[in-house]
Each structure stands twice: as structure tokens, then as C-alpha cells.
Amino acid sequence: MARFANSTKFLTPQEVADHLRVSKMTVYRLLKSGELASVRIGRSLRVRESDMHAFLKARFHQAG
């Protein structure tokens, strides 16, 4: 099996919710609307850590 130099870390919806400090239901709404990218592995949804960071970066705005 090949090793990848840039190892991708996948997070569960609960882990994403913990990082963002929102409810798991909020994460599922973001996934369903397509605002947050995910991959289905079997019956489970997973979010790449890099996709979570991109989601956050896109929502930052300059105040003041």
C-alpha cells in the first residue's frame, strides 16, 4: 500500500462540532446544504480536516 506524504485526517461530524463549538445537528445541516464538504465511507460521513479549515476561512470577515 502506498504512503501519502500529506496524510489526510478525517473527522466525524461530532469531532467537527466539537472543533466549531456547535451542535452535531448544525454540522449535519451544513453537510446536507453542501456548505461543508464530506465523504461517505460505508454508512458514515467524514469531513477532511482541511475542508473544515477552508469552511472557516471562507467565513471570516474583517471587522471595523
N, C-alpha and C positions, 0 to 999 in steps of 0.2 A: 504494500500500500504506500502511496506517495505521501510525503510530508509537505505541508504548505508552510512557506516562510512566514506569511502573515496569517497566523491562526485566527479563525473567526470564532468569536464567543457568541453563543446563542443564549437568550434569556427567556424564561417563561413569562406569561402575562403577569403573574404575581410578582416576579422579580422586577419587571418594568414598573409596575405600580409602586413598589417599594422605593425604587430609584426616583420616580417622579413625585412621590408622596401624594398619590391619588388612589382612588379605589380601583379594584380589579375590573369592575364594570365599566369604568371610564376608559381603561385600556382596551377592553373589548369593543367599545363604541368606536374608538379611534381606528382599530383594526378593521372593523366592519365598513367604516366610511372610506377606508383607503388612505387616511391621513398618515397612518403609521404602517410601514411595510412589514409583512410577516411571511413565514414559510410554514406550510403544513407538513409535519413529519408524523406519518401514521394518522392518528386522531388528534394529535396535539399541535398547537400553534407555538411557534418560536419566533422571536424577534432578534435580529442581529444587533449586537451592542452598537455597532457603527450606525445602523438605521435609527436607533433611539437617539443617539447624539445628533444625527442630522436633523431629526424631527425637532429637537430642542433648539438647535442653531437657527433653523428657519423661523422660529417663533420669537427670537429675541428682537427687541427693538430699542432704539436709543431714546432714553427719557431726557427731558429737559432741553 
